[in-house]
Amino acid sequence: MPTCTKTRYRDRIAAMLVLAQIQNRDKASRPKQEARVYFCDDCRGWHLTSRKRWR
């Protein structure tokens, strides 16, 4: 069962498709723009983040 509250995508491809859709929208509609996808060890799913780099 997922343990985090973020939107979970089942695989990297699904997350990348959503990221592409978001990036093609009008950027003025959202002040924070998602920049990349990442794998979550907690829920074993993929999420979007506005951070450009992983720390």
C-alpha positions in Angstrom: 0.0 0.0 0.0 1.4 3.5 -0.9 2.8 5.3 2.1 3.1 8.8 0.6 0.5 11.4 -0.3 1.8 12.5 -3.7 0.2 11.4 -7.0 1.7 8.0 -7.8 2.3 6.8 -11.3 2.8 3.0 -11.9 5.9 3.4 -14.1 8.4 5.9 -15.5 6.7 6.1 -18.9 3.3 7.0 -17.3 4.9 9.8 -15.3 6.9 11.1 -18.3 3.7 11.3 -20.3 2.0 13.4 -17.7 5.1 15.5 -17.3 5.0 16.2 -21.1 1.4 17.2 -20.9 2.0 19.6 -18.0 5.0 21.2 -19.7 3.0 21.8 -22.8 0.3 23.8 -20.9 0.3 27.5 -20.4 3.0 28.2 -17.8 1.2 31.2 -16.4 -1.5 29.0 -15.0 0.8 27.4 -12.4 3.6 29.3 -10.6 5.5 26.1 -9.9 6.3 23.9 -12.9 7.2 20.2 -12.7 10.6 19.6 -14.1 11.3 15.8 -13.8 10.1 12.4 -12.6 11.7 10.4 -9.8 11.2 6.9 -8.2 9.9 6.8 -4.6 11.3 4.1 -2.4 8.4 4.6 0.1 5.6 3.7 -2.3 7.6 2.0 -5.0 6.0 4.3 -7.6 6.9 7.4 -9.7 6.2 11.0 -8.8 6.7 14.5 -10.4 8.8 17.2 -8.9 9.6 20.8 -9.6 13.2 20.4 -8.4 15.5 20.4 -11.4 18.2 18.3 -9.7 18.2 15.5 -7.2 20.2 16.3 -4.0 
